[in-house]
Amino acid sequence: MRDKMKLKIGVHGLTSCYGCQLKMASIKELLEVVERFDIEYWYMASSKGEIKHVDVAFVEGSVSTAEDEKELKKIRENADILVAIGSCAIHGGVQGMLIGEEYKEIFEEIYGKYEMDFEGRIGEPIKNYVDVDYFLPGCPPEEEEVVYYLACFALGSYPEEKDYPVCSECRRNGYPCILIEKGEMCLGPLTVAGCNARCPSHNVACIGCRGPLPYNIAWFDSLAKTFKEKGFSKEDVRKRMEIFGKQYEKMDEMIEKVFEDEGGETDQE
């Protein structure tokens, strides 16, 4: 009877470093976790299997090729619940930084003008192609976050996604504010919490690897204004913010607005 109650899960990877899957595979309580689930597909762990119907599918990686898109849509068709796991799946990842002509230039610089057997694309979040039910942030997510999501599904509940920044964890732990006290470009105010402010705990500024806050509350303009007041140029600010937030809606627009002068023109870079 217990076996019939087990949830069927699949773990999938598109274009990524596979770090999120590696985190899942290295969970200390992994053997206890798998006793409560039937793993129908996990190519990284088993090197075999085919996409089939599951209760919950975890997908890491961005859509960066036509094959990624095809595979993702097949996963969605066969999953009751789909979870985007990690910054690549949720925000496009570092590979999502290059957009437009910049992407074409870099692609040609790396691969030349030879014909390729696959269609290369700008890395995009999977929500651009399919409906996503839940987002599990991180680069990679923390172990306890993965266990929490699995536990919620096993109990028939749903995980609550964090909507507060790394700054809240930083201050709660009593760490010195790197932005205020060192004057460095720390993205803690924009970045979704969950890492317990790991980088600030080592006196290192947050680079936003967990991705921008959800629900349109990542105020790039407010933080850009603070950076500007501290003497950073528009180009410095953009380069810092776009590593993991390039495809966040209106990010570029918010930065441009901050660096407009009274005459309506932007500062010289």
Residue, then its C-alpha position, 0 to 999 in steps of 0.5 A: m500500500r505504501d508503494k502505491m502512495k509514493l510520488k513519482i518524480g523526474v529530475h531533468g537538466l537542460t543547458s546548465c552546469y548540472g550543479c542543481q542536480l549535483k546538489m540534489a544527489s548529494i543530500k545527506e538524507l538522500l536514501e531516506v528521501v528516495e524511500r518516499f519517492d519513485i524516481e522515474y527519470w534522472y539521467m545524471a544519476s542513472s544514465k538511462g531512462e526516458i521521459k514519462h508521466v510523473d507527479v513532480a518534475f524538477v527542471e534545471g537549466s535554461v532553454s538554449t537550443a531547439e532540443d532544449e525546447k523540445e525536451l522541456k515541452k515533453i517534460r511539461e506534458n508528462a508532469d502534473i507539477l513542474v518545478a524550475i530549479g536554480s537560476c538558469a531555469i528561473h532567470g536564464g542564468v549567466q548564459g542569459m546575459l548575452i542578448g541581441e547582437e552581442y550574442k551573435e558576436i560572441f557565438e561567432e567568436i567562439y564557434g566561427k562561421y562553421e555550420m553547427d548541428f544544433e540551433g544555438r539560442i540565447g539562454e532563456p528561463i523555462k517559463n518563457y516556453v511552458d507553465v511553471d508551477y513552482f520556483l526553487p531558487g539558488c545556484p545551486p539551491e541549499e540542501e534544506e530547500v530541496v528537502y523542504y520542497l520534496a517534503c511539501f509534495a510528499l505531504g500533499s502540501y505546497p512550498e512557500e516561495k521566499d519573497y524577502p532579500v538576502c539583506s534580511e538574513c545578513r542583518r539577522n546574523g549581525y554581519p556588517c553591511i558591505l554596501i554601507e561600510k565598505g562601499e562595495m556593490c552588494l546585490g543583497p537588497l535585490t537577491v532572493a534569500g535562502c543562502n543565509a547570506r553566505c557571501p556577506s558572512h565572509n565579507v564578500a559582496c553578494i553578486g545575486c546568484r540566487g536571482p532577483l526577488p520575485y513578484n516585481i519587487a526587485w527594485f533595481d532603480s533604488l539600488a542603482k541610485t545608491f550605487k550612483e551616489k557612491g560613484f559607480s558608473k552606469e556601465d559598472v552598475r549594469k555589468r554587476m546587475e546583469i550577471f544573474g538579472k539580465q532578463y528581469e523585466k525592465m531592469d535595463e529601463m530602471i538603470e537607464k532612468v537612474f542615470e538620466d541627467e536633468g536634461g534627459e540625457t544619460d551620463q557618458e560612460 
